[in-house]
Amino acid sequence: MGFGDGQNHERKDRKLPENLTETWSKQKAGLETSLSTSKQSGGREAQVKYLSGENLIRSEAMLAKCSDCCGWYEDGKKDCEVPLCAMYPWMPYRKNC
């Protein structure tokens, strides 16, 4: 069955391939540092949660992806202006929402 069937679809296997473990650890450390020094967004916090091995709910995963794609909103929480993206209808800082 697929998503939306009312069943819990948690990721059971969260073990990263060896070559990605170090890269993700560095990314997580960088994100944790930037959380305390720059503009905040829920997506960045969700990404740190994910990199810590925790499961995300759908809305957290969507916020994390938008934040990642937008460079962690380092220049401010702005519309990405990429309407062709499948996630754009849920982009948290989208104009005309």
Secondary structure in CASP SS format (residue, H / E / C, confidence):
PFRMAT SS
TARGET T0000
AUTHOR 0000-0000-0000
METHOD secondary structure of the structure
MODEL  1
M C 1.00
G C 1.00
F C 1.00
G C 1.00
D C 1.00
G C 1.00
Q C 1.00
N C 1.00
H C 1.00
E C 1.00
R C 1.00
K C 1.00
D C 1.00
R C 1.00
K C 1.00
L C 1.00
P C 1.00
E H 1.00
N H 1.00
L H 1.00
T H 1.00
E H 1.00
T H 1.00
W H 1.00
S H 1.00
K H 1.00
Q H 1.00
K H 1.00
A H 1.00
G H 1.00
L H 1.00
E H 1.00
T H 1.00
S H 1.00
L H 1.00
S H 1.00
T H 1.00
S C 1.00
K C 1.00
Q C 1.00
S C 1.00
G H 1.00
G H 1.00
R H 1.00
E H 1.00
A H 1.00
Q H 1.00
V H 1.00
K H 1.00
Y H 1.00
L H 1.00
S C 1.00
G C 1.00
E C 1.00
N C 1.00
L C 1.00
I C 1.00
R H 1.00
S H 1.00
E H 1.00
A H 1.00
M H 1.00
L H 1.00
A H 1.00
K H 1.00
C H 1.00
S H 1.00
D H 1.00
C H 1.00
C C 1.00
G H 1.00
W H 1.00
Y H 1.00
E C 1.00
D C 1.00
G C 1.00
K C 1.00
K C 1.00
D C 1.00
C C 1.00
E C 1.00
V C 1.00
P C 1.00
L C 1.00
C C 1.00
A C 1.00
M C 1.00
Y H 1.00
P H 1.00
W H 1.00
M C 1.00
P C 1.00
Y C 1.00
R C 1.00
K C 1.00
N C 1.00
C C 1.00
END
